């Protein structure tokens, strides 16, 4: 069971450090009022999540065990709930013996409820005490109790301990089997005992007798509840041991044709569990064929079970082996799907269409003949049309979305039928209502995100629908305006809490339009339709449409929509952030609207805008990985525009001014023939170095963006490639360098051939730069000089970058997953400016504890599998010292695998390297820095931070000094 977390932010406790929070909760535990004690107990899970450090958790659980021992059953119940919620923190309890002793003392109580709560609490912490024999004995006694509450608690504890201890599981197998077969055991307890056997999976030898027992009991206990439970338990055992999957699939297939619907349902649920990716390859040959036969026999009698059988086949078809086995025309799976695609039950029809789509897409990918594609297209069209008929169209959204998913996949691989399907979707948009419009528009958006030409067919229908969806003008009274601002602030922090069907439809339709016209000139009719639709809506819709416009390079639209938002923000943080976005949109819109004549002035204005955006982000700094990304992205983009402005200035100066007379002499003296061309040579070389630094900056930004979505990472890689192309072009004409990587090689290396629309726009810019670079080649017998044609090519490259739309990455607006690392370093000085003293020639033990904190969508794109800690120590020079900072005399690196998101280690730092480098009176100042980095499942290193520092003073060896002075006096 999962329980609702007690310690939510809704309780409203103020922010405080760990010791203060624990002291406050301890005060509540010692209160004489039961209500205050309960309130203190239920706050512990949130305390553990916020400060998951062993010392605090150990102290907290010892206090809770005291409450469990001395309190009443009501308090014991809440302590039990805390133990159940804090399962991942149990291994941080240091004094396990003392904790168990205090809890276990209640097992000798005369109150059966107290004993039951004790058994349940011990079962909840079974992960840290799996082999405690006294607890095992208490569970066995509890199973023999005459009190039903204590027996149920013993069953719960036995189930938990069996999952952790192989010895306990084997010893309890006979006991549980005797109770199940015993005539004196009530039927209700037998139903609780059967699921406890699913944990006997530690090895095949332990699972074999359990499986034999349940298989024997299956015909002797024919009641439907027992059959369902035994089938579920056998399925869990088979999924854990893997070797029994073929036998279990065969058993479940026999039950699919059972007379009782509940048993059939249980069998199909078990098959669905065994159809997961790790188990599907172990199915026996012909099992899917047999399941299809059973499903065909249920076509007219049990449509619900038929739909579930199709769901199992859906999962099986995700395995290429299964697809190859059933893609031929005579397959029973294909026959079943072709028969069901025209079913009156839309759920059955949509699942059948999805299976046929999986098979067809696989055949397209492998260049194999595709069968029944026309029948599939007709079926998809029928489902889309039928789901819009009747007054319950909004109740058929699942079927519609599944069918539209098939349409997107078919259009991606079969352009022959793309226009036909897109036209149908566009026609349906015009007549749809409610959430159906958003679903249809989302399908067009999915098509336009990769292939905007596919969605172009439906653009007239989208415009007509957008005009008809426009809501009425809202009243701009002060009360409504205040509610509008509050809703925008809520939506920016929690976008899932603000939903409106009509407004969502407007946003999705506008997004489709942005995708279709991306990279093209805006038709006036289209721009007018978008502005008319968005104008009467609220601030949240303005922001969402502006975000979509900026993500697809339509910055003029984004700047117009964001113009009013900063002044109407409800918080200072939102004001600065929205102001920065508005300034960035103005900068990019200025570049896009510039011409060749005023390009330099536009670059200067855009650079100024980016400096203003940096100031706004700094003023509204919120911290976190996303805020760091926003700051760095804006900074690097501003530096890039400044570098482009300097390149254009150098090109224009070269065309307007001849080289100075001294240029020839400088070239002869330095033996560099390119210097005869004048200042342009050094300017281009400096610019090439600058663009190399920008490419490295984008690379570093990539390495710090652990939570970024894949399109954002592609975006950074392409911008890095653009900077590298500019550097290569300028090196090519100023140093005769021939090192160059083609855009095609880059696209193939980074797997960008099938990327999203935003990446395709940037790749098109790369292609243009590469084509211009090809024109720079001069005859080989020509002297090494810079020609006007080459400078013109550099100008064209810079102008191409400025005029090409920059689709801003999604991570700049919203992180879809959040991951943060928190570190605690010991020792720490009493005051931040103090130094921790260390005697000369001694070692300092630095203890590093940390926790990985994740948001609600943890692991959406990548998951932290390990943490790399890097410790460096170097001598600090005085502030007025002109000497360079010395290299670290100690560098230690260690990789740790977190346990329940917690990690801890100790690093031993030798201070011998700081001896003899006294920088202050009384010793040497040493700065110790600890940097954290994350490693994902693939082993890639992400330098996310944080970085913690420790000031240390290595004390002088006074005894050695006095010995030296005495020796000097003797001589």
Secondary structure, DSSP 4 states (H G I P E B T S, - for coil): -----S--GGG-PPP--HHHHHHHHHHHHT-S-HHHHHHHHHTHHHHHHH---HHHHHHHHHHHHHHHHHS-HHHHHHHHHHHHHTGGGGGG-S-HHHHHHHHHGGGG-S-HHHHHHHHHHHHHTTTT-TT-HHHHHHHHHHHT-S-HHHHHHHHHHHHHHHHH-HHHHHHHHHHHHHHHH-TTS-HHHHHHHHHHGGG--SSHHHHHHHHHHHHHHHHH---HHHHHHHHHHHHHHHHHHSTTHHHHHHHHHHHHT-SSHHHHHHHHHHHHHHTSHHHHTTSPTTHHHHHHHHHHHTTTT-HHHHHHHHHHHHHHTTSHHHHHHT-STT-HHHHHHHHHTT-SSHHHHHHHHHHHHHHHHHHHHTT----SHHHHHHHHHHHHHHHTSSTTGGGGHHHHHHHHHHHHHHHHH-GGGHHHHHHHHHHHHHH--THHHHHHHHHHHHHHHH-HHHHGGGHHHHHHHHHHHPPPPPP--HHHHHHHHHHHHHHHH-GGG---HHHHHHHHHHHHHHHHTTTSPPPHHHHHHHHHHHHTS-HHHHHHHHHHHHHTT-HHHHHHHHTTTGGG-SSHHHHHHHHHHHHHHHHHHHHHH--STTHHHHHHHHHHHHHHHHHHHHHT---SHHHHHHHHHHHHHHHHHHHHHHHHHHHHHHHHSPPPTTHHHHHHHHT-GGGGG-HHHHHHHHHHHHHHHHHHHHHHHHHH-TT--HHHHHHHHHHHHHHHHHHHHHHHHHS-------HHHHHHHTT-TT--HHHHHHHHHHHHHHHHHGGG---TTS-S---HHHHHHHHHHHHHHHHS-----GGGT--SS-EEEEEEEES--SSTT--EEE-TT-EEEEEEEEEEEE-TTTTSS----EEEEEEEEEEPPPTT--SPPPPPSEEEEEEE--BTTEEEEEEEEE-GGGTT---BTTEEEEEEEEEEEEE-TT--EE----EEEEEEEEE--HHHHHHHHHHHHH-
